[in-house]
Amino acid sequence: MAVVVMATIVPAAVIGQHVAQCAAADAEALAAILDAGQSLVFFPEGTLSREPGLQPFRMGAFVLAARADVPLLPVALGGTRMVLRDGQWFPHRGEVRVDLCGHLLADGHEWLDAIKLRDKARAVLLQRLDEPDRLRLAS
């Protein structure tokens, strides 16, 4: 069974920046991977930051999961800010905590269903992470 794994590293790994830049053709290729039964991993924050807090999410993982009708598995990674620091490519020694949250499913295949899935995933991750919500800090 295919699954979209959504790991949130506070801060998120740099690979997320490349996913955010994918074009429609890339999105179709990713959907084909899910259709073939393979899983995908996304880092929805798409950036590294020294500032504490869960950053806003990019929508790619949520749209793909909703349209392909596959489960989304949020994964909370804690302690990464000290191990992989902003502006540095060499990791430091330290403890990283991995918390697999339960699978989430979109209610449908539309854009609003993907937004609801994103919001559910964010709520689950905020419960598991000892980090503030950067969306609330901004408002």
Steps between C-alpha positions, in 0.01 A plus 500: 500500500632845411517766767606862510738546792511853626796555728535827674845582614516807708664638291408305189759346271611690192353245259163660566610810307541292185157339538340844531646600163362203305289574195173338398690231308695415815177476697367254242819294531461492878137392464613218269743382768211482749283321241778240465475426874817680607514741791625858497663707774442875527634768731211747477671792672759507223760706684756506777462761772673587826173633635294254703157403380310304241521695171213532249456190283520481124201319349664238272483198733141571599374551145669181381366296793146629448497453123659153514280395796800372696565543871725775632734402784621802699841444661620739770876533524628683805849612595604560143564872545810415705615221267446663159546874540391771261779592259704188574513177303696292751279352775601527864472218752174499688179319573220501244154379602274332243128483573280319246151644522192314382399490134270775378267484200352786301120525495504533120712589198450876475717798601294565816544135601878544467484814716305312769755218485782753541327653802443157661866409450614833646283451810636148554860615464456796734374258767817290464762773463626731771486793257276804454273542200668758274164569332356623831812700581469682166141609559 
